[in-house]
Amino acid sequence: MLRIYKTAEATQYVRAQVVSANDDGPVDPTTFPVFFAFPSNGSTPVDADWVSADWVTSNGYLARIKVGPDGDIDLGATDYSVWVKVVTGDESPEKLAGYLTVE
């Protein structure tokens, strides 16, 4: 599980590995939309928390989002849970990927 520390002034990518499979074996998840949510530590995300992200495939399947003042989402100084959701045609699993502390 990832654990990230960053300052409120910094802009950086948060990445989470995504493993996907069906009854036939591994599936490439990058054909589906991916989202991140950063609720307060210990909370679960609600619909309004989800922010669109993208994929990186240089080292497996990594979902990523840029966090900070010049990013996709700017978070204030506190502790957050990091959640990832991949939306397929019939499923949208939400997984806790780790924790983020913004100082």
C-alpha positions, 0 to 999 in steps of 0.5 A: 500500500502506498504512503506519500508525503508532499508539501501543499506547494508541490505539484506531483503525480500520485500513482497506483498500480491496478491489477485486472483480471476476469475468468480468462486471465489478466485484462488490460484495464487501460481501455477503461476510464480511471478515477482517484478520490482523496477523502479525509483519512478513514473516510470512504469516497462519495460520488462528488469525490472522484476525479478523472485520471489517466494511465501509464503503462511503462511499468505495469498498469499504473493509474495516475493523477497530478496533485497540487496547485498546478494539478488535476486536484489541489488538496489542503494540508491534512491526511487523506486516503487514496482511492482508485476506481476503474469503470468498466461496462458492468463494474466500477470497483473502488479500491483503497490504494494507500495514504497521502499526507499533505503538509 
